[in-house]
Amino acid sequence: MNDALIVISLLLVAAAATTAVVVRDPARQALVLSLLGLTLAVLFIVLQAPDVALSQLAVGSALTPLLLLLSVRKIRRRPRPPASGRREGE
Amino acid sequence: MTRGQRLWLLAVGLAGVAVLLVTAYTGLPDFGAASHPYGDRAVHASLARHTANVISSINFDQRGYDTLGEESILFGAVLGTVVLLRQTRDERQVEPAPALVLPAVRRYALYLLPVTLVVGLYVVAHGQLSPGGGFQGGVVTATALHLLYIAVDYHALERIRPMGLYEIGDAAGEGAYLVLGAAGLLGGTSFLANFLPLGTFNTLSSGGTVPLLNAAIGMEVACAVVVLLARFLDQAVEIEGRGEK
């Protein structure tokens, strides 16, 4: 029973982490990162480490995505440099 | 040194690290095994000092010096953020327009704000008894305040967030940890040693210095996170550089 739970939560973490790499838009990536934090917290609880799970929940799924979203918003407000010929931040 | 020599040197170094890692891994106890030599000793030491939450006992008693380093890393990181994200000469501050908030979002966030605040403070206060402690509770407390930004708007958040006080709180939390550590020296023991009466096991007043160190960390982390988020929010919402709209 416990082994099955560990395998399931490991698979969830792997799926969320892969999605975070595959998604290219930084704003969406922040949301996926939050989901990854949640799955990691589940994994830590299954592995009987509630202290680490609580840290992961607070920092990984709330604080880090929020800081990322704020940074993305700041960067998006800058005008694109003219005549550079390249597009940035798809 | 030629390119070939450098690659050889790198290969020797990597091989050395690989050998060390493999040797160390084979010496580790098996995953999920019944025998935990370090865990057994840590649990024994934490029960001897009347601290029910073994992790808190390890962080704030058995390895208090280690936690001092971690706390200082957060303090330094926030200090660096404050310096890096300050308003420069070619930037100006603009008044952000109030945003429209859906009634359901407002209700949900306003109900959850006091609940989250109490949960955060509870986690800090019960660090020596149940999972969690100063760091976890501090982050929860700090994020609770920001529900006001979601529920109402930026001005409401700014009103309950006098930056100077939180900056002082950050420094005071960091300082309180050091002072508590030094108090051990005056009490005739060593730096950061547990010198207070240990109290009754599994009550709020157990664990000697653990709850006090937890409170210091909780204050430092909560204030640090508020200051950190404030700098990011300033940049995202208020401060505009040249050519930004």
Boltz contact constraints between the chains, C-beta under 6 A:
constraints:
  - contact:
      token1: [A, 50]
      token2: [B, 131]
      max_distance: 6.0
  - contact:
      token1: [A, 51]
      token2: [B, 55]
      max_distance: 6.0
  - contact:
      token1: [A, 51]
      token2: [B, 131]
      max_distance: 6.0
  - contact:
      token1: [A, 54]
      token2: [B, 131]
      max_distance: 6.0
  - contact:
      token1: [A, 54]
      token2: [B, 132]
      max_distance: 6.0
  - contact:
      token1: [A, 54]
      token2: [B, 136]
      max_distance: 6.0
  - contact:
      token1: [A, 55]
      token2: [B, 136]
      max_distance: 6.0
  - contact:
      token1: [A, 58]
      token2: [B, 136]
      max_distance: 6.0
  - contact:
      token1: [A, 58]
      token2: [B, 139]
      max_distance: 6.0
  - contact:
      token1: [A, 58]
      token2: [B, 140]
      max_distance: 6.0
  - contact:
      token1: [A, 62]
      token2: [B, 143]
      max_distance: 6.0
  - contact:
      token1: [A, 67]
      token2: [B, 232]
      max_distance: 6.0
  - contact:
      token1: [A, 70]
      token2: [B, 232]
      max_distance: 6.0
  - contact:
      token1: [A, 70]
      token2: [B, 236]
      max_distance: 6.0
  - contact:
      token1: [A, 73]
      token2: [B, 236]
      max_distance: 6.0
  - contact:
      token1: [A, 74]
      token2: [B, 235]
      max_distance: 6.0
  - contact:
      token1: [A, 74]
      token2: [B, 236]
      max_distance: 6.0
  - contact:
      token1: [A, 77]
      token2: [B, 244]
      max_distance: 6.0
  - contact:
      token1: [A, 78]
      token2: [B, 244]
      max_distance: 6.0
  - contact:
      token1: [A, 79]
      token2: [B, 243]
      max_distance: 6.0
